[in-house]
Amino acid sequence: MESDAFKRLKHGNENEIRALYPTYRSSFVRYIAKAFQCPPSRAEEIYPEAFSILYFNIKHEKLTTPLKSTLQTYLNSTGWNLYHRRYFDKYQRDKAELSELLPETQVLVDAAIIQQERAIHVRKLLDAIGEPCKSLLYQIYFDESSYKEIASNTDIAETTLRKRKYDCLEKIRRLLDQQKLDL
């Protein structure tokens, strides 16, 4: 089903895309409304832009198979970033410049800005939690090393590494709560 939807977005004509458009809407609206404790109508305002980003990222091969997540997860994450930027970030100062761009280009620029801002936040969080969490999370998420690889390099049991990862992520969650930051 996922690969079928991906193919329909990549190669589909306008009618196929219109048919796929409502597929993810209700789940998206529930997710955004719950995540931000906002009315569903506000979440619905963001859905068209999030779907457009999904579509253009697939069409321009910025999102390719095999996917690391489902299309729904990707769409929800995009919506989360859009909502956060629209209602919480200082993004509004750049909006005037971006609105003059073609819609397709604007969507690509938006995605790049979101990715850059998130990378800055992640670096700050990793610096804030310090070692050994920083290097462990870096190996897991950025180097995409398996627990087995890390265990063989550090002589630490895989189960211990899993527990440490959990503890490190909890540190990040606490920092996010304290600083009222979201990624």
C-alpha positions as CSV (number, residue, x, y, z in Angstrom):
1,M,0.0,0.0,0.0
2,E,2.8,2.5,1.0
3,S,4.8,1.8,-2.2
4,D,1.6,2.1,-4.3
5,A,0.8,5.5,-2.8
6,F,4.4,6.6,-3.3
7,K,4.3,5.6,-7.0
8,R,0.9,7.3,-7.4
9,L,2.4,10.5,-6.1
10,K,5.6,10.2,-8.1
11,H,4.1,9.3,-11.5
12,G,0.4,10.0,-11.0
13,N,-1.7,12.4,-12.9
14,E,-3.8,15.1,-11.3
15,N,-6.8,12.9,-10.7
16,E,-4.7,10.2,-8.9
17,I,-3.1,12.8,-6.7
18,R,-6.5,14.3,-5.9
19,A,-7.8,10.9,-5.0
20,L,-4.8,10.3,-2.7
21,Y,-5.0,13.7,-1.0
22,P,-7.8,12.9,1.5
23,T,-6.2,9.5,2.4
24,Y,-3.9,10.9,5.2
25,R,-6.0,14.0,6.1
26,S,-8.0,12.7,9.2
27,S,-4.9,11.0,10.8
28,F,-2.9,14.2,10.1
29,V,-5.5,16.5,11.7
30,R,-5.8,14.2,14.8
31,Y,-2.0,14.2,15.2
32,I,-1.5,17.9,14.9
33,A,-4.5,18.8,17.0
34,K,-3.3,16.4,19.8
35,A,0.4,17.4,19.5
36,F,-0.4,21.2,19.8
37,Q,-3.6,21.0,21.7
38,C,-5.3,23.1,19.0
39,P,-8.6,23.0,17.3
40,P,-8.8,20.6,14.3
41,S,-9.6,23.5,12.0
42,R,-6.2,25.0,12.6
43,A,-4.6,21.6,11.8
44,E,-6.6,21.4,8.6
45,E,-5.2,24.8,7.5
46,I,-1.7,23.2,7.4
47,Y,-2.6,20.0,5.6
48,P,-2.5,21.3,2.1
49,E,0.9,22.8,2.5
50,A,2.2,19.6,4.2
51,F,0.8,17.4,1.4
52,S,2.4,19.7,-1.2
53,I,5.8,19.3,0.5
54,L,5.3,15.5,0.5
55,Y,4.3,15.6,-3.2
56,F,7.2,17.9,-4.4
57,N,9.8,16.0,-2.3
58,I,8.7,12.8,-4.0
59,K,8.4,14.3,-7.4
60,H,11.9,15.9,-7.2
61,E,13.4,12.8,-5.6
62,K,14.2,14.4,-2.3
63,L,12.2,11.5,-0.8
64,T,13.0,8.2,-2.4
65,T,12.4,4.5,-1.7
66,P,13.1,2.6,0.4
67,L,11.5,4.9,2.9
68,K,12.7,5.0,6.5
69,S,9.2,5.8,7.7
70,T,5.7,5.7,6.3
71,L,4.2,8.4,4.2
72,Q,1.8,9.2,7.0
73,T,4.7,9.7,9.4
74,Y,6.6,11.9,7.0
75,L,3.5,13.9,6.4
76,N,2.8,14.3,10.1
77,S,6.4,15.4,10.7
78,T,6.2,17.9,8.0
79,G,2.9,19.2,9.4
80,W,4.5,19.4,12.9
81,N,7.3,21.6,11.5
82,L,4.9,23.8,9.6
83,Y,2.7,24.3,12.6
84,H,5.6,25.0,14.9
85,R,7.1,27.5,12.4
86,R,3.8,29.2,11.7
87,Y,2.7,29.7,15.2
88,F,5.8,29.6,17.4
89,D,8.9,30.5,15.3
90,K,10.3,33.8,14.2
91,Y,9.9,32.5,10.6
92,Q,7.4,35.3,9.8
93,R,10.2,37.8,9.1
94,D,11.3,35.8,6.1
95,K,7.8,35.0,4.8
96,A,7.5,38.2,2.7
97,E,10.7,37.3,0.8
98,L,9.6,33.7,0.2
99,S,6.0,34.6,-0.9
100,E,7.5,36.3,-4.0
101,L,8.9,32.9,-5.1
102,L,7.1,30.4,-7.2
103,P,5.0,28.1,-5.1
104,E,7.0,25.0,-6.0
105,T,10.3,26.8,-5.2
106,Q,8.8,28.2,-2.0
107,V,8.0,24.7,-0.8
108,L,11.5,23.5,-1.4
109,V,13.0,26.6,0.3
110,D,10.6,26.0,3.3
111,A,11.8,22.4,3.6
112,A,15.5,23.5,3.5
113,I,14.9,26.2,6.2
114,I,13.1,23.7,8.4
115,Q,15.9,21.1,8.0
116,Q,18.5,23.8,8.8
117,E,16.7,25.0,11.9
118,R,16.2,21.5,13.2
119,A,19.9,20.7,12.7
120,I,20.9,23.7,14.8
121,H,18.5,22.7,17.6
122,V,19.8,19.1,17.5
123,R,23.4,20.2,17.7
124,K,22.6,22.5,20.7
125,L,20.8,19.7,22.5
126,L,23.6,17.2,21.9
127,D,26.1,19.7,23.2
128,A,23.9,20.3,26.2
129,I,23.6,16.7,27.2
130,G,27.3,16.1,26.8
131,E,29.3,12.9,26.7
132,P,28.8,9.9,26.6
133,C,25.2,10.6,25.4
134,K,26.3,12.9,22.6
135,S,28.6,10.3,21.0
136,L,26.2,7.4,21.5
137,L,23.3,9.2,19.9
138,Y,25.5,10.5,17.1
139,Q,26.6,6.9,16.3
140,I,23.0,5.6,16.4
141,Y,21.3,8.4,14.5
142,F,23.9,10.1,12.3
143,D,26.3,7.3,11.6
144,E,23.4,4.8,11.6
145,S,25.6,2.3,13.5
146,S,23.8,-0.8,14.9
147,Y,24.0,-1.6,18.6
148,K,26.1,-4.7,17.6
149,E,28.7,-2.5,15.9
150,I,28.8,0.0,18.8
151,A,29.0,-2.8,21.4
152,S,31.9,-4.4,19.5
153,N,33.8,-1.1,19.4
154,T,33.2,-0.1,23.0
155,D,33.0,-3.5,24.8
156,I,29.6,-2.4,26.3
157,A,26.7,-4.9,26.1
158,E,23.9,-4.1,23.6
159,T,21.3,-4.1,26.3
160,T,23.3,-1.6,28.2
161,L,23.6,0.6,25.1
162,R,19.8,0.4,24.6
163,K,19.3,1.6,28.2
164,R,21.8,4.4,27.8
165,K,20.1,5.5,24.6
166,Y,16.8,5.6,26.4
167,D,18.3,7.6,29.3
168,C,20.0,10.0,26.8
169,L,16.7,10.6,25.0
170,E,15.0,11.2,28.3
171,K,17.7,13.9,29.1
172,I,16.8,15.5,25.7
173,R,13.1,15.4,26.5
174,R,13.7,17.1,29.9
175,L,15.8,19.8,28.2
176,L,13.0,20.3,25.6
177,D,10.5,20.7,28.4
178,Q,12.6,23.0,30.4
179,Q,13.5,25.2,27.4
180,K,10.0,24.8,25.8
181,L,11.6,23.8,22.5
182,D,10.2,21.4,20.0
183,L,11.9,19.5,17.2
